[in-house]
Amino acid sequence: MENYKIFTEVTADLTAEMVNDLNIEVIPMEISFSGDENYLHYPDAREISLEDFYSRLKAGEDITTAQVKYADYINVFEPILQKGEDILYVCFSSGLSGTYNTALLAREDLLEKYPDSKIMIVDSLAASLGEGLLAYYAAQNREKGMSIDDNYQWLLDHRLNTAHWFTVDDLYHLKRGGRCSALAAFMGTMLSIKPLLHVDNEGHLVPVEKIRSNKKVVDRMLQIFHDTILLPFDGESEQVIFISHADNQEAAEKLADIVREKPGVKEVRIGWISPVIGAHCGAGTLAIFFMADNR
């Protein structure tokens, strides 16, 4: 097996168990309460639990997030290069963060110091377990013996197959982040609209439909899943499906139970939406991720 490390960030929303099973490295990111109480979020939530975070989010505390800093990349990547290993990094969507551009700057400087090394950075154009799904396949490819160059190309070739479909409880957090207009957010909340959203081919968060109830929006997500899932995919007749939630375990379990009965489903894995994503989508968010014929 070729000797290279696979990296992603906590925005991929992989659980600590998944990270361990896949043998990948996850870069933590910072969240702040009221600008002066700071935590790094890791997959094992070692500094602040997911329950505590969402409790404070629901209470209306002011929460901000920060992208990975240039110095963080140097500190994380350089020890790997010093050991003679190469790096394949599945990065948070450039359509949602400046993280990708910062990573490119760090890569350029590191390669001047380690010119014989490889640092391959993939703009996932994805978020949450959509990004996590690409990291999952990267790990599977490495396990099969795929070279870092071929794995990098595989990710570029398939990143636009990564379908994200999700809904939020209200539009306040998306509005605050500039994802929809103040009027649309107000009307959506007042009329109990359940927006259906996805991530487009440029990696941006895009509202697709307005639906009246929780049941109807989940039914619509399932219809899209049924109509667009790509089978066979990568030579397999079944897929592993990811579901993520923002303190909405019951809804995630119900969705998973239905999806498990669908043709072409090998396994369903459920994960929490991390604080870094949750601060922008709000509590109650529910999402499904799979490989589709298109996004």
C-alpha positions as CSV (number, residue, x, y, z in Angstrom):
1,M,0.0,0.0,0.0
2,E,1.3,3.4,-0.9
3,N,2.4,5.5,2.1
4,Y,0.2,8.6,2.4
5,K,-2.0,10.2,5.0
6,I,-5.6,11.3,4.3
7,F,-6.8,14.5,6.0
8,T,-10.1,16.3,6.3
9,E,-11.6,18.8,8.8
10,V,-14.3,18.5,11.4
11,T,-16.7,20.1,8.9
12,A,-16.8,16.6,7.4
13,D,-18.8,15.6,10.5
14,L,-17.3,12.1,10.7
15,T,-17.7,10.5,14.1
16,A,-14.7,9.5,16.2
17,E,-15.5,5.9,15.5
18,M,-15.5,6.5,11.7
19,V,-12.3,8.4,11.9
20,N,-10.6,5.6,13.7
21,D,-12.0,2.9,11.4
22,L,-11.0,4.8,8.3
23,N,-7.5,5.7,9.6
24,I,-7.7,9.3,8.6
25,E,-6.6,12.6,10.2
26,V,-9.1,15.3,11.1
27,I,-8.1,19.0,11.6
28,P,-10.0,20.7,14.4
29,M,-11.7,24.1,14.0
30,E,-12.6,26.8,16.4
31,I,-15.9,27.9,17.7
32,S,-16.5,31.0,20.0
33,F,-19.2,32.0,22.3
34,S,-19.7,35.8,22.6
35,G,-16.3,36.3,21.0
36,D,-14.2,35.4,24.1
37,E,-15.0,31.8,25.1
38,N,-13.2,29.6,22.6
39,Y,-13.1,25.9,21.9
40,L,-11.5,23.6,19.3
41,H,-14.0,21.0,18.0
42,Y,-12.6,17.5,17.4
43,P,-14.6,14.4,16.3
44,D,-14.6,13.2,19.9
45,A,-15.9,16.5,21.2
46,R,-13.2,16.6,23.8
47,E,-13.5,20.3,24.6
48,I,-17.2,20.8,24.5
49,S,-19.9,18.1,24.1
50,L,-22.3,18.2,21.3
51,E,-25.2,18.3,23.7
52,D,-23.8,21.3,25.5
53,F,-23.1,23.1,22.3
54,Y,-26.7,22.7,21.0
55,S,-28.2,23.6,24.3
56,R,-26.4,26.9,24.2
57,L,-27.3,27.4,20.5
58,K,-30.9,26.8,21.3
59,A,-30.7,29.3,24.2
60,G,-29.7,32.0,21.7
61,E,-26.0,32.5,22.6
62,D,-23.9,34.3,20.0
63,I,-21.7,31.7,18.3
64,T,-19.1,32.3,15.7
65,T,-16.7,29.9,13.8
66,A,-13.3,30.3,12.3
67,Q,-11.7,28.6,9.4
68,V,-8.4,26.7,9.6
69,K,-5.5,29.1,9.9
70,Y,-2.3,29.0,7.8
71,A,-0.2,28.2,10.9
72,D,-2.5,25.3,11.7
73,Y,-1.9,23.7,8.3
74,I,1.9,24.1,8.8
75,N,1.7,22.6,12.3
76,V,-0.5,19.6,11.2
77,F,1.1,18.8,7.8
78,E,4.9,19.3,8.5
79,P,5.3,16.4,10.9
80,I,3.8,14.1,8.3
81,L,6.2,15.4,5.6
82,Q,9.2,15.1,8.0
83,K,8.4,11.3,8.3
84,G,8.5,11.0,4.5
85,E,4.8,10.5,4.0
86,D,2.6,12.3,1.5
87,I,-0.7,14.0,2.1
88,L,-4.1,13.7,0.4
89,Y,-6.5,16.4,1.9
90,V,-10.2,16.4,1.3
91,C,-11.1,20.1,2.0
92,F,-14.3,21.9,3.0
93,S,-16.1,23.5,0.1
94,S,-14.5,26.7,-1.3
95,G,-18.0,27.9,-1.9
96,L,-18.6,28.1,1.8
97,S,-15.3,29.0,3.3
98,G,-11.8,30.4,2.6
99,T,-10.2,27.3,4.1
100,Y,-9.3,25.9,0.7
101,N,-7.4,28.9,-0.4
102,T,-5.5,29.0,2.9
103,A,-4.6,25.4,2.5
104,L,-3.2,26.1,-1.0
105,L,-0.9,28.8,0.4
106,A,0.4,26.5,3.1
107,R,0.9,23.8,0.5
108,E,3.0,26.1,-1.7
109,D,5.3,27.0,1.2
110,L,5.7,23.5,2.5
111,L,6.6,22.1,-0.9
112,E,9.4,24.7,-1.1
113,K,10.8,23.1,2.0
114,Y,10.0,19.5,1.1
115,P,10.2,19.5,-2.7
116,D,10.1,15.7,-3.0
117,S,6.8,15.4,-1.1
118,K,3.2,15.4,-2.4
119,I,0.4,17.5,-0.9
120,M,-2.7,16.8,-2.9
121,I,-5.6,19.1,-1.9
122,V,-9.1,18.4,-3.2
123,D,-11.7,21.1,-3.0
124,S,-14.6,18.8,-2.1
125,L,-17.3,21.4,-3.0
126,A,-19.1,19.6,-0.2
127,A,-20.0,20.0,3.5
128,S,-20.9,17.9,6.5
129,L,-21.1,14.2,5.7
130,G,-21.0,15.1,2.0
131,E,-17.4,16.0,2.6
132,G,-17.2,13.0,4.9
133,L,-18.5,10.7,2.2
134,L,-15.6,11.8,-0.1
135,A,-13.1,11.2,2.7
136,Y,-14.7,7.8,3.3
137,Y,-14.2,6.8,-0.3
138,A,-10.7,8.2,-0.3
139,A,-9.9,5.8,2.6
140,Q,-11.6,2.9,0.9
141,N,-9.5,3.6,-2.3
142,R,-6.3,3.7,-0.3
143,E,-7.2,0.4,1.4
144,K,-7.6,-1.1,-2.1
145,G,-4.0,0.0,-2.9
146,M,-4.9,3.1,-5.0
147,S,-2.0,5.5,-5.4
148,I,-2.3,9.0,-4.1
149,D,-2.3,10.4,-7.6
150,D,-5.1,8.1,-8.8
151,N,-7.1,8.7,-5.6
152,Y,-6.8,12.5,-6.0
153,Q,-8.1,12.1,-9.6
154,W,-10.9,9.8,-8.5
155,L,-12.1,12.4,-6.0
156,L,-12.0,15.1,-8.6
157,D,-13.9,12.9,-11.0
158,H,-16.6,12.0,-8.5
159,R,-17.1,15.0,-6.2
160,L,-20.0,16.3,-8.2
161,N,-21.8,12.9,-7.7
162,T,-22.0,13.7,-3.9
163,A,-25.6,14.6,-3.3
164,H,-26.5,16.7,-0.2
165,W,-30.2,17.0,0.7
166,F,-31.3,18.6,3.9
167,T,-33.8,20.7,5.8
168,V,-33.6,23.1,8.7
169,D,-36.0,23.9,11.5
170,D,-36.1,27.6,10.8
171,L,-34.2,30.0,8.5
172,Y,-32.7,32.3,11.2
173,H,-29.2,30.9,11.2
174,L,-29.1,30.7,7.4
175,K,-30.3,34.3,7.2
176,R,-27.7,35.5,9.7
177,G,-25.0,33.8,7.6
178,G,-26.4,35.6,4.4
179,R,-27.9,32.4,3.0
180,C,-31.3,33.9,2.4
181,S,-33.0,37.3,2.6
182,A,-34.4,38.7,5.8
183,L,-37.9,38.7,4.3
184,A,-37.7,35.1,3.1
185,A,-36.5,34.0,6.6
186,F,-39.3,35.9,8.3
187,M,-42.0,34.5,6.0
188,G,-40.6,31.0,6.3
189,T,-40.7,31.1,10.0
190,M,-44.1,32.6,10.2
191,L,-45.7,30.1,7.8
192,S,-43.9,27.1,9.1
193,I,-42.1,26.5,5.8
194,K,-39.7,23.6,5.7
195,P,-37.1,24.6,3.2
196,L,-35.4,21.8,1.1
197,L,-31.8,22.7,0.4
198,H,-28.7,21.2,-1.3
199,V,-25.1,22.1,-2.2
200,D,-24.7,22.9,-5.8
201,N,-21.9,22.2,-8.3
202,E,-20.0,25.3,-7.1
203,G,-20.2,24.2,-3.5
204,H,-22.7,26.8,-2.5
205,L,-25.7,26.3,-0.2
206,V,-28.9,26.6,-2.3
207,P,-32.6,26.5,-1.4
208,V,-34.5,24.4,-3.8
209,E,-38.1,24.0,-2.6
210,K,-40.4,25.3,0.1
211,I,-42.5,22.5,1.7
212,R,-45.2,22.8,4.3
213,S,-44.4,20.0,6.9
214,N,-41.7,17.9,8.3
215,K,-43.2,14.7,6.9
216,K,-43.6,16.2,3.4
217,V,-40.0,17.5,3.3
218,V,-38.7,14.1,4.4
219,D,-40.9,12.4,1.8
220,R,-39.4,14.7,-0.8
221,M,-35.9,13.9,0.3
222,L,-36.6,10.2,0.0
223,Q,-38.1,10.7,-3.5
224,I,-35.0,12.5,-4.7
225,F,-32.8,9.8,-3.2
226,H,-34.8,7.1,-4.9
227,D,-34.8,8.9,-8.3
228,T,-31.1,9.9,-8.4
229,I,-29.0,7.4,-6.5
230,L,-26.2,6.1,-8.8
231,L,-26.2,2.3,-9.1
232,P,-24.0,0.6,-9.7
233,F,-21.4,3.0,-8.3
234,D,-17.7,2.4,-8.4
235,G,-18.3,-1.2,-9.4
236,E,-20.7,-1.9,-6.5
237,S,-24.4,-2.6,-6.6
238,E,-25.0,-1.1,-3.2
239,Q,-23.9,2.1,-1.4
240,V,-23.2,3.3,2.1
241,I,-25.5,6.2,2.9
242,F,-24.7,8.9,5.4
243,I,-27.3,10.8,7.5
244,S,-26.4,13.8,9.7
245,H,-28.5,15.7,12.2
246,A,-28.2,18.7,14.5
247,D,-29.5,17.4,17.8
248,N,-32.3,15.6,16.0
249,Q,-31.4,12.0,16.6
250,E,-35.0,10.7,16.6
251,A,-35.7,12.1,13.1
252,A,-32.3,10.8,11.9
253,E,-33.1,7.3,13.1
254,K,-36.5,7.3,11.5
255,L,-35.0,8.4,8.2
256,A,-32.3,5.8,8.5
257,D,-34.9,3.0,9.1
258,I,-36.7,3.9,5.9
259,V,-33.5,4.3,3.8
260,R,-32.2,0.9,5.0
261,E,-35.2,-0.7,3.3
262,K,-34.5,0.9,-0.1
263,P,-32.9,-1.0,-2.9
264,G,-29.2,-0.5,-3.4
265,V,-28.5,0.4,0.3
266,K,-25.6,-1.5,1.8
267,E,-25.5,0.4,5.1
268,V,-26.6,3.6,6.7
269,R,-24.4,5.6,9.1
270,I,-25.6,8.4,11.3
271,G,-23.5,11.3,12.6
272,W,-24.1,14.6,14.4
273,I,-23.6,17.8,12.6
274,S,-20.6,19.4,14.2
275,P,-20.7,22.8,16.0
276,V,-18.8,24.4,13.1
277,I,-21.6,23.5,10.7
278,G,-24.4,23.6,13.3
279,A,-23.7,27.2,14.2
280,H,-24.7,28.1,10.6
281,C,-27.6,25.7,10.0
282,G,-29.2,25.7,13.5
283,A,-30.5,22.9,15.7
284,G,-33.0,20.4,14.2
285,T,-31.3,20.2,10.8
286,L,-31.6,16.8,9.1
287,A,-29.6,15.7,6.0
288,I,-28.9,12.7,3.8
289,F,-25.8,12.1,1.6
290,F,-25.2,9.6,-1.2
291,M,-23.6,9.2,-4.6
292,A,-26.0,10.3,-7.3
293,D,-26.0,10.6,-11.0
294,N,-25.7,14.4,-10.4
295,R,-26.2,16.7,-7.5
